[in-house]
Each structure stands twice: as C-alpha cells, then as structure tokens.
Amino acid sequence: MLDSVLNALFGCAHNRMTFPLTPGRNFKASAAAHRHGTYVACLDCGQEFRYNWAEMRIGEAVRTRSYASAEESFSTVNQ
C-alpha cells in the first residue's frame, strides 16, 4: 500500500529488474518485436530499458510500446 502511494507521488525507482531479454530472431509475429533488441523491464511498473551487454549497463528507457495486433497474434497460433 505504501509503495503504491510513493510510486504515485514520486514515480518508480526501478529497483527490481528482469534479467536482460532478447527477442528470438525467428519470431514472426511482428517486426515490432525486434524494436529495441536486448532490454530489461522493471518488475514493479513494467517500464522497459535498453540493455548494453558490452558495458553490462541499463540504457535509456524505451519510450514507445507497440503491441501485436489481433491478426498478428492469431496468425502465429494458426501456423
């Protein structure tokens, strides 16, 4: 409860992050899936950040989120 109030007032501190993720190269659902390569996501708020493997550092926030359309989602299921 207190965490959600502080997050609403001051924003998320992004303390809990995922392990760096890289979308698979043979993923055919959408070109948007490869929009930012390797990334990490905050487990509290869901914000995604670029990740630099060479420096092992979190980079800038990914501003736009693009979701697969219904046609793209169903086309991968039916293939």
Jmol script that loads the backbone (N, CA, C; Angstrom):
load data "model"
ATOM      1  N   MET A   1       0.833  -1.189   0.000  1.00  0.00           N
ATOM      2  CA  MET A   1       0.000   0.000   0.000  1.00  0.00           C
ATOM      3  C   MET A   1       0.876   1.250   0.000  1.00  0.00           C
ATOM      4  N   LEU A   2       1.821   1.295   0.916  1.00  0.00           N
ATOM      5  CA  LEU A   2       2.708   2.460   0.999  1.00  0.00           C
ATOM      6  C   LEU A   2       3.537   2.607  -0.274  1.00  0.00           C
ATOM      7  N   ASP A   3       3.985   1.464  -0.840  1.00  0.00           N
ATOM      8  CA  ASP A   3       4.765   1.508  -2.083  1.00  0.00           C
ATOM      9  C   ASP A   3       3.970   2.125  -3.225  1.00  0.00           C
ATOM     10  N   SER A   4       2.688   1.768  -3.336  1.00  0.00           N
ATOM     11  CA  SER A   4       1.887   2.304  -4.430  1.00  0.00           C
ATOM     12  C   SER A   4       1.638   3.800  -4.263  1.00  0.00           C
ATOM     13  N   VAL A   5       1.499   4.263  -3.018  1.00  0.00           N
ATOM     14  CA  VAL A   5       1.310   5.700  -2.763  1.00  0.00           C
ATOM     15  C   VAL A   5       2.583   6.455  -3.119  1.00  0.00           C
ATOM     16  N   LEU A   6       3.735   5.947  -2.700  1.00  0.00           N
ATOM     17  CA  LEU A   6       5.008   6.601  -3.020  1.00  0.00           C
ATOM     18  C   LEU A   6       5.276   6.583  -4.520  1.00  0.00           C
ATOM     19  N   ASN A   7       4.919   5.481  -5.177  1.00  0.00           N
ATOM     20  CA  ASN A   7       5.102   5.389  -6.625  1.00  0.00           C
ATOM     21  C   ASN A   7       4.229   6.410  -7.347  1.00  0.00           C
ATOM     22  N   ALA A   8       3.015   6.610  -6.874  1.00  0.00           N
ATOM     23  CA  ALA A   8       2.126   7.599  -7.484  1.00  0.00           C
ATOM     24  C   ALA A   8       2.653   9.017  -7.296  1.00  0.00           C
ATOM     25  N   LEU A   9       3.266   9.292  -6.153  1.00  0.00           N
ATOM     26  CA  LEU A   9       3.770  10.634  -5.867  1.00  0.00           C
ATOM     27  C   LEU A   9       5.112  10.925  -6.528  1.00  0.00           C
ATOM     28  N   PHE A  10       6.034   9.971  -6.449  1.00  0.00           N
ATOM     29  CA  PHE A  10       7.411  10.227  -6.881  1.00  0.00           C
ATOM     30  C   PHE A  10       7.855   9.415  -8.092  1.00  0.00           C
ATOM     31  N   GLY A  11       7.076   8.470  -8.542  1.00  0.00           N
ATOM     32  CA  GLY A  11       7.472   7.605  -9.653  1.00  0.00           C
ATOM     33  C   GLY A  11       8.201   6.381  -9.136  1.00  0.00           C
ATOM     34  N   CYS A  12       8.393   5.434 -10.018  1.00  0.00           N
ATOM     35  CA  CYS A  12       9.031   4.172  -9.658  1.00  0.00           C
ATOM     36  C   CYS A  12      10.552   4.332  -9.604  1.00  0.00           C
ATOM     37  N   ALA A  13      11.185   3.685  -8.639  1.00  0.00           N
ATOM     38  CA  ALA A  13      12.643   3.744  -8.511  1.00  0.00           C
ATOM     39  C   ALA A  13      13.335   2.689  -9.373  1.00  0.00           C
ATOM     40  N   HIS A  14      12.563   1.765  -9.962  1.00  0.00           N
ATOM     41  CA  HIS A  14      13.091   0.699 -10.822  1.00  0.00           C
ATOM     42  C   HIS A  14      14.179  -0.109 -10.111  1.00  0.00           C
ATOM     43  N   ASN A  15      13.895  -0.536  -8.906  1.00  0.00           N
ATOM     44  CA  ASN A  15      14.860  -1.323  -8.141  1.00  0.00           C
ATOM     45  C   ASN A  15      14.854  -2.800  -8.506  1.00  0.00           C
ATOM     46  N   ARG A  16      13.726  -3.328  -8.943  1.00  0.00           N
ATOM     47  CA  ARG A  16      13.622  -4.751  -9.277  1.00  0.00           C
ATOM     48  C   ARG A  16      13.495  -4.899 -10.793  1.00  0.00           C
ATOM     49  N   MET A  17      14.541  -5.416 -11.433  1.00  0.00           N
ATOM     50  CA  MET A  17      14.582  -5.524 -12.891  1.00  0.00           C
ATOM     51  C   MET A  17      14.692  -6.989 -13.310  1.00  0.00           C
ATOM     52  N   THR A  18      14.232  -7.289 -14.534  1.00  0.00           N
ATOM     53  CA  THR A  18      14.378  -8.628 -15.084  1.00  0.00           C
ATOM     54  C   THR A  18      15.815  -8.853 -15.530  1.00  0.00           C
ATOM     55  N   PHE A  19      16.132 -10.102 -15.799  1.00  0.00           N
ATOM     56  CA  PHE A  19      17.388 -10.435 -16.446  1.00  0.00           C
ATOM     57  C   PHE A  19      17.300  -9.906 -17.876  1.00  0.00           C
ATOM     58  N   PRO A  20      18.394  -9.494 -18.498  1.00  0.00           N
ATOM     59  CA  PRO A  20      18.327  -8.989 -19.876  1.00  0.00           C
ATOM     60  C   PRO A  20      17.677 -10.000 -20.829  1.00  0.00           C
ATOM     61  N   LEU A  21      16.724  -9.512 -21.625  1.00  0.00           N
ATOM     62  CA  LEU A  21      15.967 -10.345 -22.552  1.00  0.00           C
ATOM     63  C   LEU A  21      16.245  -9.894 -23.981  1.00  0.00           C
ATOM     64  N   THR A  22      16.346 -10.860 -24.899  1.00  0.00           N
ATOM     65  CA  THR A  22      16.499 -10.559 -26.316  1.00  0.00           C
ATOM     66  C   THR A  22      15.463 -11.366 -27.071  1.00  0.00           C
ATOM     67  N   PRO A  23      14.564 -10.713 -27.824  1.00  0.00           N
ATOM     68  CA  PRO A  23      13.567 -11.464 -28.595  1.00  0.00           C
ATOM     69  C   PRO A  23      14.252 -12.391 -29.584  1.00  0.00           C
ATOM     70  N   GLY A  24      13.683 -13.579 -29.789  1.00  0.00           N
ATOM     71  CA  GLY A  24      14.245 -14.549 -30.723  1.00  0.00           C
ATOM     72  C   GLY A  24      14.241 -14.042 -32.144  1.00  0.00           C
ATOM     73  N   ARG A  25      15.187 -14.474 -32.918  1.00  0.00           N
ATOM     74  CA  ARG A  25      15.300 -13.999 -34.307  1.00  0.00           C
ATOM     75  C   ARG A  25      14.275 -14.644 -35.220  1.00  0.00           C
ATOM     76  N   ASN A  26      13.761 -15.812 -34.853  1.00  0.00           N
ATOM     77  CA  ASN A  26      12.790 -16.468 -35.722  1.00  0.00           C
ATOM     78  C   ASN A  26      11.359 -16.168 -35.299  1.00  0.00           C
ATOM     79  N   PHE A  27      11.154 -15.189 -34.452  1.00  0.00           N
ATOM     80  CA  PHE A  27       9.823 -14.779 -34.017  1.00  0.00           C
ATOM     81  C   PHE A  27       9.168 -14.013 -35.155  1.00  0.00           C
ATOM     82  N   LYS A  28       8.062 -14.549 -35.711  1.00  0.00           N
ATOM     83  CA  LYS A  28       7.461 -13.992 -36.919  1.00  0.00           C
ATOM     84  C   LYS A  28       6.237 -13.128 -36.650  1.00  0.00           C
ATOM     85  N   ALA A  29       5.836 -12.943 -35.422  1.00  0.00           N
ATOM     86  CA  ALA A  29       4.584 -12.243 -35.148  1.00  0.00           C
ATOM     87  C   ALA A  29       4.611 -10.803 -35.623  1.00  0.00           C
ATOM     88  N   SER A  30       5.735 -10.124 -35.433  1.00  0.00           N
ATOM     89  CA  SER A  30       5.744  -8.706 -35.757  1.00  0.00           C
ATOM     90  C   SER A  30       7.165  -8.198 -35.843  1.00  0.00           C
ATOM     91  N   ALA A  31       7.380  -7.260 -36.741  1.00  0.00           N
ATOM     92  CA  ALA A  31       8.688  -6.604 -36.808  1.00  0.00           C
ATOM     93  C   ALA A  31       8.886  -5.749 -35.572  1.00  0.00           C
ATOM     94  N   ALA A  32       7.792  -5.352 -34.927  1.00  0.00           N
ATOM     95  CA  ALA A  32       7.880  -4.530 -33.722  1.00  0.00           C
ATOM     96  C   ALA A  32       8.503  -5.297 -32.570  1.00  0.00           C
ATOM     97  N   ALA A  33       8.493  -6.608 -32.623  1.00  0.00           N
ATOM     98  CA  ALA A  33       9.091  -7.395 -31.551  1.00  0.00           C
ATOM     99  C   ALA A  33      10.599  -7.174 -31.481  1.00  0.00           C
ATOM    100  N   HIS A  34      11.193  -6.743 -32.590  1.00  0.00           N
ATOM    101  CA  HIS A  34      12.637  -6.501 -32.635  1.00  0.00           C
ATOM    102  C   HIS A  34      12.947  -5.009 -32.528  1.00  0.00           C
ATOM    103  N   ARG A  35      12.050  -4.255 -31.955  1.00  0.00           N
ATOM    104  CA  ARG A  35      12.183  -2.803 -31.987  1.00  0.00           C
ATOM    105  C   ARG A  35      13.343  -2.271 -31.180  1.00  0.00           C
ATOM    106  N   HIS A  36      13.793  -2.993 -30.167  1.00  0.00           N
ATOM    107  CA  HIS A  36      14.871  -2.429 -29.379  1.00  0.00           C
ATOM    108  C   HIS A  36      15.876  -3.460 -28.901  1.00  0.00           C
ATOM    109  N   GLY A  37      15.948  -4.611 -29.508  1.00  0.00           N
ATOM    110  CA  GLY A  37      16.970  -5.595 -29.188  1.00  0.00           C
ATOM    111  C   GLY A  37      16.929  -6.036 -27.739  1.00  0.00           C
ATOM    112  N   THR A  38      18.081  -6.133 -27.105  1.00  0.00           N
ATOM    113  CA  THR A  38      18.151  -6.590 -25.726  1.00  0.00           C
ATOM    114  C   THR A  38      17.630  -5.512 -24.791  1.00  0.00           C
ATOM    115  N   TYR A  39      16.804  -5.933 -23.835  1.00  0.00           N
ATOM    116  CA  TYR A  39      16.200  -4.984 -22.913  1.00  0.00           C
ATOM    117  C   TYR A  39      15.985  -5.618 -21.552  1.00  0.00           C
ATOM    118  N   VAL A  40      15.738  -4.802 -20.567  1.00  0.00           N
ATOM    119  CA  VAL A  40      15.317  -5.237 -19.237  1.00  0.00           C
ATOM    120  C   VAL A  40      14.013  -4.513 -18.929  1.00  0.00           C
ATOM    121  N   ALA A  41      13.239  -5.078 -18.023  1.00  0.00           N
ATOM    122  CA  ALA A  41      11.965  -4.455 -17.648  1.00  0.00           C
ATOM    123  C   ALA A  41      11.876  -4.367 -16.136  1.00  0.00           C
ATOM    124  N   CYS A  42      11.260  -3.309 -15.664  1.00  0.00           N
ATOM    125  CA  CYS A  42      11.038  -3.132 -14.229  1.00  0.00           C
ATOM    126  C   CYS A  42       9.903  -4.061 -13.807  1.00  0.00           C
ATOM    127  N   LEU A  43      10.111  -4.839 -12.771  1.00  0.00           N
ATOM    128  CA  LEU A  43       9.092  -5.767 -12.296  1.00  0.00           C
ATOM    129  C   LEU A  43       7.978  -5.061 -11.542  1.00  0.00           C
ATOM    130  N   ASP A  44       8.188  -3.830 -11.135  1.00  0.00           N
ATOM    131  CA  ASP A  44       7.162  -3.096 -10.396  1.00  0.00           C
ATOM    132  C   ASP A  44       6.228  -2.324 -11.314  1.00  0.00           C
ATOM    133  N   CYS A  45       6.773  -1.623 -12.308  1.00  0.00           N
ATOM    134  CA  CYS A  45       5.929  -0.762 -13.149  1.00  0.00           C
ATOM    135  C   CYS A  45       5.842  -1.215 -14.607  1.00  0.00           C
ATOM    136  N   GLY A  46       6.745  -2.098 -15.043  1.00  0.00           N
ATOM    137  CA  GLY A  46       6.694  -2.600 -16.407  1.00  0.00           C
ATOM    138  C   GLY A  46       7.473  -1.801 -17.432  1.00  0.00           C
ATOM    139  N   GLN A  47       8.082  -0.695 -17.033  1.00  0.00           N
ATOM    140  CA  GLN A  47       8.859   0.124 -17.968  1.00  0.00           C
ATOM    141  C   GLN A  47      10.034  -0.687 -18.508  1.00  0.00           C
ATOM    142  N   GLU A  48      10.296  -0.575 -19.808  1.00  0.00           N
ATOM    143  CA  GLU A  48      11.394  -1.282 -20.451  1.00  0.00           C
ATOM    144  C   GLU A  48      12.556  -0.328 -20.707  1.00  0.00           C
ATOM    145  N   PHE A  49      13.770  -0.861 -20.592  1.00  0.00           N
ATOM    146  CA  PHE A  49      15.002  -0.094 -20.805  1.00  0.00           C
ATOM    147  C   PHE A  49      15.917  -0.886 -21.714  1.00  0.00           C
ATOM    148  N   ARG A  50      16.618  -0.187 -22.606  1.00  0.00           N
ATOM    149  CA  ARG A  50      17.632  -0.842 -23.427  1.00  0.00           C
ATOM    150  C   ARG A  50      18.722  -1.381 -22.500  1.00  0.00           C
ATOM    151  N   TYR A  51      19.409  -2.452 -22.951  1.00  0.00           N
ATOM    152  CA  TYR A  51      20.498  -3.017 -22.155  1.00  0.00           C
ATOM    153  C   TYR A  51      21.718  -3.181 -23.042  1.00  0.00           C
ATOM    154  N   ASN A  52      22.860  -2.727 -22.563  1.00  0.00           N
ATOM    155  CA  ASN A  52      24.116  -2.811 -23.296  1.00  0.00           C
ATOM    156  C   ASN A  52      24.938  -3.957 -22.709  1.00  0.00           C
ATOM    157  N   TRP A  53      25.057  -5.067 -23.472  1.00  0.00           N
ATOM    158  CA  TRP A  53      25.812  -6.225 -22.986  1.00  0.00           C
ATOM    159  C   TRP A  53      27.303  -5.916 -22.860  1.00  0.00           C
ATOM    160  N   ALA A  54      27.842  -5.092 -23.745  1.00  0.00           N
ATOM    161  CA  ALA A  54      29.276  -4.797 -23.722  1.00  0.00           C
ATOM    162  C   ALA A  54      29.673  -4.104 -22.420  1.00  0.00           C
ATOM    163  N   GLU A  55      28.852  -3.152 -21.979  1.00  0.00           N
ATOM    164  CA  GLU A  55      29.139  -2.433 -20.745  1.00  0.00           C
ATOM    165  C   GLU A  55      28.396  -2.997 -19.537  1.00  0.00           C
ATOM    166  N   MET A  56      27.471  -3.933 -19.812  1.00  0.00           N
ATOM    167  CA  MET A  56      26.618  -4.523 -18.779  1.00  0.00           C
ATOM    168  C   MET A  56      25.927  -3.435 -17.962  1.00  0.00           C
ATOM    169  N   ARG A  57      25.287  -2.524 -18.675  1.00  0.00           N
ATOM    170  CA  ARG A  57      24.584  -1.409 -18.043  1.00  0.00           C
ATOM    171  C   ARG A  57      23.210  -1.217 -18.677  1.00  0.00           C
ATOM    172  N   ILE A  58      22.317  -0.691 -17.854  1.00  0.00           N
ATOM    173  CA  ILE A  58      20.991  -0.328 -18.340  1.00  0.00           C
ATOM    174  C   ILE A  58      21.098   1.000 -19.057  1.00  0.00           C
ATOM    175  N   GLY A  59      20.457   1.075 -20.219  1.00  0.00           N
ATOM    176  CA  GLY A  59      20.496   2.295 -21.013  1.00  0.00           C
ATOM    177  C   GLY A  59      19.226   3.108 -20.868  1.00  0.00           C
ATOM    178  N   GLU A  60      18.903   3.832 -21.923  1.00  0.00           N
ATOM    179  CA  GLU A  60      17.753   4.724 -21.897  1.00  0.00           C
ATOM    180  C   GLU A  60      16.441   3.940 -21.921  1.00  0.00           C
ATOM    181  N   ALA A  61      15.396   4.586 -21.456  1.00  0.00           N
ATOM    182  CA  ALA A  61      14.072   3.973 -21.435  1.00  0.00           C
ATOM    183  C   ALA A  61      13.535   3.839 -22.844  1.00  0.00           C
ATOM    184  N   VAL A  62      12.812   2.781 -23.087  1.00  0.00           N
ATOM    185  CA  VAL A  62      12.133   2.598 -24.359  1.00  0.00           C
ATOM    186  C   VAL A  62      10.834   3.376 -24.254  1.00  0.00           C
ATOM    187  N   ARG A  63      10.682   4.377 -25.087  1.00  0.00           N
ATOM    188  CA  ARG A  63       9.547   5.301 -24.974  1.00  0.00           C
ATOM    189  C   ARG A  63       8.240   4.708 -25.486  1.00  0.00           C
ATOM    190  N   THR A  64       8.299   4.087 -26.649  1.00  0.00           N
ATOM    191  CA  THR A  64       7.058   3.619 -27.246  1.00  0.00           C
ATOM    192  C   THR A  64       6.867   2.141 -26.989  1.00  0.00           C
ATOM    193  N   ARG A  65       5.634   1.771 -26.799  1.00  0.00           N
ATOM    194  CA  ARG A  65       5.284   0.372 -26.661  1.00  0.00           C
ATOM    195  C   ARG A  65       4.376   0.031 -27.821  1.00  0.00           C
ATOM    196  N   SER A  66       4.707  -0.993 -28.558  1.00  0.00           N
ATOM    197  CA  SER A  66       3.834  -1.418 -29.642  1.00  0.00           C
ATOM    198  C   SER A  66       3.436  -2.863 -29.372  1.00  0.00           C
ATOM    199  N   TYR A  67       2.165  -3.106 -29.466  1.00  0.00           N
ATOM    200  CA  TYR A  67       1.635  -4.424 -29.193  1.00  0.00           C
ATOM    201  C   TYR A  67       1.240  -5.080 -30.505  1.00  0.00           C
ATOM    202  N   ALA A  68       1.272  -6.399 -30.529  1.00  0.00           N
ATOM    203  CA  ALA A  68       0.856  -7.129 -31.718  1.00  0.00           C
ATOM    204  C   ALA A  68      -0.637  -6.948 -31.916  1.00  0.00           C
ATOM    205  N   SER A  69      -1.033  -6.815 -33.167  1.00  0.00           N
ATOM    206  CA  SER A  69      -2.458  -6.707 -33.463  1.00  0.00           C
ATOM    207  C   SER A  69      -3.104  -8.081 -33.315  1.00  0.00           C
ATOM    208  N   ALA A  70      -4.408  -8.130 -33.310  1.00  0.00           N
ATOM    209  CA  ALA A  70      -5.123  -9.403 -33.187  1.00  0.00           C
ATOM    210  C   ALA A  70      -4.781 -10.322 -34.356  1.00  0.00           C
ATOM    211  N   GLU A  71      -4.665  -9.759 -35.560  1.00  0.00           N
ATOM    212  CA  GLU A  71      -4.347 -10.568 -36.733  1.00  0.00           C
ATOM    213  C   GLU A  71      -2.964 -11.200 -36.599  1.00  0.00           C
ATOM    214  N   GLU A  72      -1.997 -10.438 -36.107  1.00  0.00           N
ATOM    215  CA  GLU A  72      -0.637 -10.961 -35.924  1.00  0.00           C
ATOM    216  C   GLU A  72      -0.619 -12.038 -34.850  1.00  0.00           C
ATOM    217  N   SER A  73      -1.364 -11.856 -33.781  1.00  0.00           N
ATOM    218  CA  SER A  73      -1.382 -12.838 -32.702  1.00  0.00           C
ATOM    219  C   SER A  73      -2.001 -14.140 -33.161  1.00  0.00           C
ATOM    220  N   PHE A  74      -3.123 -14.063 -33.876  1.00  0.00           N
ATOM    221  CA  PHE A  74      -3.799 -15.271 -34.309  1.00  0.00           C
ATOM    222  C   PHE A  74      -3.074 -15.952 -35.458  1.00  0.00           C
ATOM    223  N   SER A  75      -2.348 -15.193 -36.271  1.00  0.00           N
ATOM    224  CA  SER A  75      -1.631 -15.803 -37.392  1.00  0.00           C
ATOM    225  C   SER A  75      -0.501 -16.689 -36.913  1.00  0.00           C
ATOM    226  N   THR A  76       0.128 -16.362 -35.784  1.00  0.00           N
ATOM    227  CA  THR A  76       1.208 -17.209 -35.269  1.00  0.00           C
ATOM    228  C   THR A  76       0.654 -18.451 -34.599  1.00  0.00           C
ATOM    229  N   VAL A  77      -0.546 -18.373 -34.054  1.00  0.00           N
ATOM    230  CA  VAL A  77      -1.159 -19.524 -33.402  1.00  0.00           C
ATOM    231  C   VAL A  77      -1.603 -20.528 -34.442  1.00  0.00           C
ATOM    232  N   ASN A  78      -2.104 -20.070 -35.569  1.00  0.00           N
ATOM    233  CA  ASN A  78      -2.659 -20.961 -36.598  1.00  0.00           C
ATOM    234  C   ASN A  78      -1.596 -21.531 -37.522  1.00  0.00           C
ATOM    235  N   GLN A  79      -0.364 -21.098 -37.432  1.00  0.00           N
ATOM    236  CA  GLN A  79       0.670 -21.595 -38.345  1.00  0.00           C
ATOM    237  C   GLN A  79       1.238 -22.900 -37.880  1.00  0.00           C
TER     238      GLN A  79
END
end "model"
wireframe off; spacefill off
backbone 0.3
color backbone group
